[in-house]
Amino acid sequence: MYRTGWRFAATLGLMSLTQAATAASDDDVIPIEVEADKTGATIDRNVFGQFAEHLGYGIYGGVWVGKDSKIPNVRGIRKDVVSALKAIKVPNVRWPGGCFADEYHWRDGIGPQSARRATVNANWGDSGEPNTFGTDEFMDFVSQIDSEAYVSVNVGSGTVQEAADWLAYMTAPATSAAGKERAANGHPEPYKVRYLGLGNESWSCGGAMRPEYYTDLMKRYARFVRNYRPEQMEKGAEPMQRIAVGPNGPDTAYTEQVMKTWTEHDWAWNIEGLSLHSYTTGGWPPSMSSTDFDRNAYASLIKETLGMDGMIASHSAIMDKYDPDKKVPLVVDEWGVWLEPAPGTNPGFLIQQNSLRDAIIAALNLNIFARHADRVRMTNIAQMVNVLQAMILTQDEKMLLTPTYYIYKMYVPFQDARFVPVNFDAGTYREGNVELPRVDAIAARGKDGKLWLAVTNLDPSRKATISASFDGLAIKAVSGEVLTGPKVNSINTFDNPNMVVPKPISGTVRKNSVTVDLPAKSVAVFRLDE
């Protein structure tokens, strides 16, 4: 809960709240103290991961158009989408799902296109699934965007043998039977599978399993689904990381059982991650409009998303009990704003618009993940193209970048940066009976040594004058970008693609401090030159 006068003290990757003596008035300057001489955990670049499920137009039309399409493509994959994703340095892509993954049989999606088995996507709108985008096409896609593969294997309706054969097809040398089959399909060299999901939502669409049943099954997959790629098996290489199904939102049953089971692992099996799924929905089933909403709806959704911090803290405490050295990361591999499907669309396609509000929610979540960087080392927003809180929308040959996309682009300097503690009085923003912090902020020192500061003004009607000080550092210059718009429900459309785009923002520099006027309902990222 957020109270007037509570102070945000983000130190060494964890956010604590200590009550300030008095609340700042509406007209006060908001001071931010950046402890620039200190650093905490690394904000792993994988925190900025993406998710691409076979769902609606997420793959077909969004990524894959086919080699014969008039839309510019490379081997069937859209050039414009590839270019946009490369610009935000996507670290990993989770595929093929989601609920779809636990009904996906990989052999349907390999070999000659004309010979592939068409199926029905029963999870998402009962649409046809041509399987023209399969394993080899996905690996081509992640290669084109300079990313890593996060493959989710079918634990719900598949078998250990099927998953083992799939990993052999992807990673075994060309001298093996599996490798020869891959080579015959055009790729002699083994693929790199950096991350492997051992099922998806096994507490629900992945099989409605009891935690105890899942962990018994998980151990078999962790043991027998092997990565054979020589480069990942050498000493000092990047081995494949196996990510177990974890909690559904605040429910701790899977967290307890999986982590308890992990403490009993031996040489024969292991896991290297625990997943968490949590969406900002405004209630279930999602019924809030993505475009037609007022400030009360804006405030209620912001309040809900800020609950991510407490949820992560709750699960982290359980993980700390079993894993005090934090060897197993918490992987938030499904999160984002899930709203009512756009009117007139197939409700199973989860098509929604993307507004300035959603961009602010994305920034707040990324800030929370950064504060928990010691435990949260990977996340995947849902989803990448045309589905839920997408980075990109496509319409035939047209492509549109959403406000959320621009948050990811502005936050690129935080990838693999070292968290820097900040202290500030967040102030208060009220809307009806909802009370929220007025601002949020994180800082980090990039891989190039530069100091970066991100500040979000949640208040939709008041600017915030930010006065940032930097513990003895002499700041010579400040440069930055700000994302804002006329209204909280401002969106980019194909007719008006530049409604919400980053614009330059500057401030006043005085020795070791910077003063900036931050517009209402905005997110800004600054580089501080020392």
Beta strands, then each sheet from edge to edge (+ up, - down):
strand 1: 6-11
strand 2: 14-19
strand 3: 30-34
strand 4: 42-43
strand 5: 49-51
strand 6: 73-74
strand 7: 77-78
strand 8: 92-95
strand 9: 119-121
strand 10: 127-129
strand 11: 148-153
strand 12: 193-198
strand 13: 241-244
strand 14: 273-280
strand 15: 330-337
strand 16: 376-382
strand 17: 392-395
strand 18: 398-401
strand 19: 417-420
strand 20: 422-425
strand 21: 429-431
strand 22: 434-436
strand 23: 439-445
strand 24: 451-457
strand 25: 464-469
strand 26: 477-483
strand 27: 503-505
strand 28: 508-510
strand 29: 513-518
strand 30: 522-529
sheet 1: 2+ 1- 20+ 3- 25- 29+ 28-
sheet 2: 4+ 19- 23+ 24- 30+ 26- 27+
sheet 3: 5+ 8+ 11+ 12+ 13+ 14+ 15+ 16+ 5+
sheet 4: 6+ 7-
sheet 5: 9+ 10-
sheet 6: 17+ 18-
sheet 7: 21+ 22-
end
